[in-house]
Amino acid sequence: MGEGLLPSKIPHMPPVRRQISEHASQLRRHRTDAEEKFWQGARNRQIDGFKFRFQHSLLPYVADFACLDAMLIVEIDGGQHDEQRDARRTAFLESEGFEILRFWNNDVLSNLEGVIHVVREALIRRIQELE
Protein backbone atom coordinates (compact mmCIF):
# COMPACT_ATOMS: atom_id res chain seq x y z
CA MET A 1 0.00 0.00 0.00
CA GLY A 2 1.15 3.54 -0.72
CA GLU A 3 2.19 5.97 1.92
CA GLY A 4 0.02 8.77 3.23
CA LEU A 5 -3.29 9.07 4.93
CA LEU A 6 -6.21 6.96 3.88
CA PRO A 7 -9.31 9.02 3.08
CA SER A 8 -10.96 7.93 6.34
CA LYS A 9 -7.93 9.22 8.30
CA ILE A 10 -7.90 12.74 6.79
CA PRO A 11 -8.91 15.19 9.50
CA HIS A 12 -12.05 17.19 8.75
CA MET A 13 -11.33 20.86 8.19
CA PRO A 14 -14.17 23.35 8.12
CA PRO A 15 -14.43 25.47 4.96
CA VAL A 16 -12.64 28.79 5.03
CA ARG A 17 -15.01 31.75 4.91
CA ARG A 18 -14.02 35.32 4.40
CA GLN A 19 -15.17 37.47 7.23
CA ILE A 20 -17.68 39.99 5.92
CA SER A 21 -19.85 42.34 7.88
CA GLU A 22 -23.49 41.46 8.48
CA HIS A 23 -24.42 44.58 6.49
CA ALA A 24 -22.37 43.38 3.48
CA SER A 25 -23.94 39.95 3.80
CA GLN A 26 -27.44 41.48 3.71
CA LEU A 27 -26.53 43.58 0.66
CA ARG A 28 -25.23 40.50 -1.16
CA ARG A 29 -28.48 38.64 -0.56
CA HIS A 30 -30.66 41.57 -1.66
CA ARG A 31 -28.80 42.87 -4.71
CA THR A 32 -30.55 45.05 -7.25
CA ASP A 33 -31.10 44.06 -10.88
CA ALA A 34 -28.48 46.65 -11.89
CA GLU A 35 -25.91 45.26 -9.42
CA GLU A 36 -26.56 41.74 -10.70
CA LYS A 37 -26.15 42.84 -14.32
CA PHE A 38 -22.88 44.68 -13.62
CA TRP A 39 -21.58 41.74 -11.55
CA GLN A 40 -22.25 39.35 -14.45
CA GLY A 41 -20.06 41.59 -16.64
CA ALA A 42 -17.29 42.17 -14.09
CA ARG A 43 -16.91 38.91 -12.15
CA ASN A 44 -14.23 36.33 -12.85
CA ARG A 45 -11.79 38.96 -14.13
CA GLN A 46 -13.86 39.69 -17.25
CA ILE A 47 -12.73 43.32 -17.44
CA ASP A 48 -9.15 43.03 -18.72
CA GLY A 49 -8.22 40.55 -16.00
CA PHE A 50 -9.03 42.88 -13.08
CA LYS A 51 -10.54 41.23 -10.01
CA PHE A 52 -13.63 42.85 -8.53
CA ARG A 53 -15.15 42.09 -5.16
CA PHE A 54 -18.89 42.44 -4.69
CA GLN A 55 -20.20 44.22 -1.56
CA HIS A 56 -16.69 44.50 -0.17
CA SER A 57 -16.31 45.75 3.42
CA LEU A 58 -14.12 48.83 3.75
CA LEU A 59 -14.96 49.68 7.33
CA PRO A 60 -17.01 51.53 8.21
CA TYR A 61 -18.51 51.28 4.70
CA VAL A 62 -19.36 48.64 2.11
CA ALA A 63 -18.43 49.23 -1.53
CA ASP A 64 -20.76 47.83 -4.19
CA PHE A 65 -17.77 46.71 -6.31
CA ALA A 66 -14.11 47.14 -5.43
CA CYS A 67 -10.98 46.46 -7.44
CA LEU A 68 -8.24 46.55 -4.82
CA ASP A 69 -5.37 46.30 -7.33
CA ALA A 70 -6.46 49.55 -8.99
CA MET A 71 -7.93 51.11 -5.81
CA LEU A 72 -11.17 51.66 -7.75
CA ILE A 73 -14.71 51.44 -6.41
CA VAL A 74 -17.78 51.21 -8.62
CA GLU A 75 -21.04 52.30 -7.00
CA ILE A 76 -24.38 51.61 -8.64
CA ASP A 77 -26.96 53.97 -7.24
CA GLY A 78 -30.72 54.01 -7.23
CA GLY A 79 -33.10 56.66 -5.97
CA GLN A 80 -32.49 55.68 -2.32
CA HIS A 81 -29.06 57.32 -2.09
CA ASP A 82 -28.56 60.30 0.20
CA GLU A 83 -26.17 62.79 -1.42
CA GLN A 84 -24.99 64.22 1.92
CA ARG A 85 -24.22 60.77 3.36
CA ASP A 86 -22.63 59.71 0.06
CA ALA A 87 -20.38 62.81 0.18
CA ARG A 88 -19.02 61.80 3.62
CA ARG A 89 -18.53 58.22 2.44
CA THR A 90 -16.79 59.34 -0.76
CA ALA A 91 -14.50 61.70 1.17
CA PHE A 92 -13.49 58.87 3.52
CA LEU A 93 -12.84 56.36 0.73
CA GLU A 94 -10.88 58.91 -1.32
CA SER A 95 -8.77 59.69 1.77
CA GLU A 96 -7.91 55.97 1.82
CA GLY A 97 -6.66 56.24 -1.79
CA PHE A 98 -9.69 54.95 -3.68
CA GLU A 99 -11.30 56.50 -6.73
CA ILE A 100 -15.07 56.15 -6.86
CA LEU A 101 -17.11 55.82 -10.05
CA ARG A 102 -20.88 56.21 -9.69
CA PHE A 103 -23.50 55.00 -12.13
CA TRP A 104 -27.27 55.12 -11.92
CA ASN A 105 -29.16 51.83 -12.02
CA ASN A 106 -30.75 52.90 -15.31
CA ASP A 107 -27.31 53.46 -16.90
CA VAL A 108 -26.26 49.91 -16.07
CA LEU A 109 -29.53 48.36 -17.15
CA SER A 110 -29.75 50.22 -20.46
CA ASN A 111 -26.05 50.60 -21.40
CA LEU A 112 -23.89 48.00 -19.66
CA GLU A 113 -21.35 48.06 -22.50
CA GLY A 114 -20.84 51.82 -22.05
CA VAL A 115 -20.51 51.46 -18.27
CA ILE A 116 -17.92 48.67 -18.67
CA HIS A 117 -16.03 50.86 -21.16
CA VAL A 118 -15.80 53.74 -18.63
CA VAL A 119 -14.74 51.31 -15.88
CA ARG A 120 -12.07 49.76 -18.15
CA GLU A 121 -10.59 53.18 -18.95
CA ALA A 122 -10.54 54.11 -15.25
CA LEU A 123 -8.83 50.82 -14.34
CA ILE A 124 -6.07 51.37 -16.89
CA ARG A 125 -5.57 54.98 -15.79
CA ARG A 126 -5.50 54.02 -12.10
CA ILE A 127 -2.91 51.28 -12.63
CA GLN A 128 -0.71 53.75 -14.49
CA GLU A 129 -1.10 56.30 -11.67
CA LEU A 130 -0.27 53.73 -9.00
CA GLU A 131 2.90 52.47 -10.73
N, C-alpha and C positions, 0 to 999 in steps of 0.2 A: 504494500500500500504506500501511496505517496505521503510525503510529509505535509504538515500543516493541519489546520483545524478542520474537522468534519463539519458540515453545515449545522448539525445539531449542537455543536460546541461553540459556535460563533456567538459572542455575547450580543444581546439585543441593545441597540443604540437608538434612542429616540431621534426622530427627524430634527434637523436643525431648522429653526424658524428665525427669520429676521425679527428683531424687536421693532414693532411699529406702534405708534400711539393709538389709543382707542379711537380718537377722532379720525386719524388716517384710515383706520380699519373700516369705520362707518362710511367714509367717503368712497372707499373702494367698492363697498357693497352697493352703494346707491349712486353710481356714476350716471351722468347725463348721456343722452344720445350723442351729443357733440364730443364729449370726452371719450366715449367708446369709439367713435369714428376716427378721432385723431390717434388714439392708442393703436388701432388696427393698422394705421399707416406709419407709426413710429416704433412700435415694439420690435424686438428681435433685431435691433441694429439696422432697420430698413432705410434710415436716412443716412446714407454715406458711411455706414458702419458705426455711427454714434449710438451709445447706449443711453436710453431714457428710463427713468424710474417713474412709476405712476403713483400719485398721492404719496410723495416722499416727505418724511418728517424732517423739517429744518427748524428745530425748536426755537421759538414757541409757535411756529407756523407749519403748515403743510402745503407743499407746492403741488399743483396739479401734475406737472411733468417736469422732471429735472434731469439735465445732462450734466453730471458732475465734472466730466473731463473738460467741458467747455465753459463750465460755470454759467449755464444758461437755464432759465426757467421759462416754461411756456404755461401761461394761464389761459383757461378758456372760461369766459365769463358769460353769465346770463343776467337777467334783470335783477337778481337778488343781491348783487354786489354793492357795497357801500363805499363810495369813492373816498370818504375821509378815512375809513378803516384801511382800505386798500393802499392809501398814500403812506400810512404808518408802516404797513407791512412791506411795501416796496422799498421805503427808505431803509428799513432794517436789512432786508435781503441784499440791497445794493451795497450797504456798508460792509457786508460779509463777502463782497466781491462778485456777486451774481448780477447778470443782466436779465431783465424780465421782459418777455414779449407777451402782449395781451391780445387775444382775439375774442370776438363775440361768438356765441354759439352759432348764430346764423351764418357767420363767415365760414366756420368749419363745415357746417352741414351743406352749404351751397357751393363752396369752392375749396375743398380740401387740397387739391393740387396747388392752388395759389398759396395757401397757408404753409404747406410743406416747403414750397419754394422759398418763402420768406425765412422759415426756420433754418433751412439748409444754408442760405447765405449768412445768417447770423452765426451759425455754428462755425463755418469756415473763418469768418472774421474774428470770432472770439478765440479760436485756436491760434490764429496768427498773432493776436494781441497778447496772449498768455505765453507765447514762446520767448 
